[in-house]
Amino acid sequence: MKLLRSHLGGAWVEGGPGRAKLVNPATEEPLAEVATGGWELAAALGFARTTGGPALRALTFAQRGELIKALADLYQAHREELLDLAVANGGNTRGDAKFDVDGAIFTLSTYAELGKSIGARTVLADGEGIQLGRSPRFHGQHLLVPRQGVAIHINAFNFPAWGTAEKAATALLAGMPVLSKPATSSALVAARMVELAVEKQVLPAGAFSLLVGGVGDLLDHVGPQDVVAFTGSSDTAQKIRVLPSMVHNSVRLNVEADSLNAAVLGPDLDPDSETYGLYVKDVVRDMTQKAGQKCTAIRRLLVPADKADRLRDDLIERLQAVTVGNPAHDGVRMGPLATAAQRDSVREGIDLLARDGRLVFGSFEVKAVGAPDGKGFFVGPTLIEVEPGADAPSVHGHEVFGPAATVVPYSGRAAEAAALVARGGGGLVSSVYSEDVAWVGEAVMGLAPYHGRVFLGSAKIAEASPGPGTVLPQLVHGGPGRAGGGEELGGPRGLEFYMQRVALEGSRPVIERIAGLTTTS
Ligand code: NAP
């Protein structure tokens, strides 16, 4: 069987004798093996710091942008191969796989363009210069310079292509070498992406390392110039936050974790309106795309109590039409969950949510089209409903990372909706669907402190919008509290995590020359 290797210290390494298997989650057929340890991770970080870092920092933003563009072009050229791997190893339908792979290419292209627009510079001026004394000669200026460590990227299983690319794009453009560690269960896509980049020598040696199979003792070797960007569960994030090496070296950490994203239907919407139709469409997409394994997927459906029955019935009608099965088969609209452990955790979570109210659609007996009998990690689309005013602690406190959502009736008041959503403890994205501008304004102000992004659903943007579940590289992705407290992307904002902000204080002409604001002394 194929053994996936790691790319560390500028070479392909197999690791130790311990092995884990990667499988097709629709058929449970083994696809590849990975080592579970035996790497020289301190040396790998050292190589990236001393070889990859200086090579990237010697380039301007425009030149780094060209490298990122070359990566985007490479993945575009190998798109079909990456899509096939995502279908086999990720349980993705072809549409799910495109969402991941095309999202990766688009994000790389966006950061390539950003590099081009920043141009022939190696540092960024942060804001305007400041006169510090009576004379304009005594001057201050904030600068952003690349950090001299390694950007360690630890990713979740659900977006192997996009997760790898969105983090790599920002770090590489900022001038930091990357060590990417995909989740083991779905590592085939990310591993192939790094393999392609190495084969084609798109990046300087040491700029893009890969660790597959487990994190090992990697984080014991982080230093004060390194940064760690983590996407995954809150439980794992908590372990990373308290590692002595992280605490002792004040290592910069970005966490993208769980989220109980909500979609609030405004009281003004008639069920025959276009905006109501958009709400239903966005909810069904989020429940079924990638089998609900999206950190941004809508989990809580806040609906005015007098429309709750109608919404439930409309959703059930749509969900009944979703064919679940092996995504390699034509006509299958929703694939399996990524692993047996995820399936078990989703089933337990659904039981928990149903205790807050009642299950109105779905069962654990899934007839999976095109999957061998008894095989595959399937859970069908599942809808739960709670009574108006129910406390529903699990609905507002437990993320089910699968194709499940809960109808939560409310009064129609914006302040009540915002207070219910806030019980999620901080999220990545929530949305409001309404044409009543005053109501939307009040709801947005109530939701904003608890979210990294708020989506304003309306017929006016229906045609152009991919819905709240799609992360766009131009806007920040992250959120407070339960969501991890992190922030990624957001165009140039994403670069700041990988750069040191330094305040220069001195003579204006000297500072302006260093900052690249002028070329005269
Ligand atoms: P996970 O179990 O926390 O794993 C995430 C990553 O951490 C994997 O690469 C995993 O490696 C690694 N890991 C495991 N133990 C570790 C440790 N002790 N130290 C350092 N790294 C460790 O999460 P998951 O099951 O893959 O992902 C599902 C969760 O991610 C959901 O809760 C979801 O909400 C969240 N998520 C959030 C976002 C976001 O952007 N906010 C996006 C996607 C998913 P192995 O695979 O080798 O164990």
Boltz pocket constraint, residues with backbone or C-beta under 6 A from the ligand:
constraints:
  - pocket:
      binder: B
      contacts: [[A, 154], [A, 155], [A, 156], [A, 157], [A, 158], [A, 159], [A, 181], [A, 182], [A, 183], [A, 184], [A, 185], [A, 213], [A, 214], [A, 215], [A, 231], [A, 232], [A, 233], [A, 234], [A, 235], [A, 236], [A, 237], [A, 239], [A, 240], [A, 255], [A, 256], [A, 257], [A, 258], [A, 259], [A, 294], [A, 295], [A, 399], [A, 401], [A, 428], [A, 483]]
      max_distance: 6.0
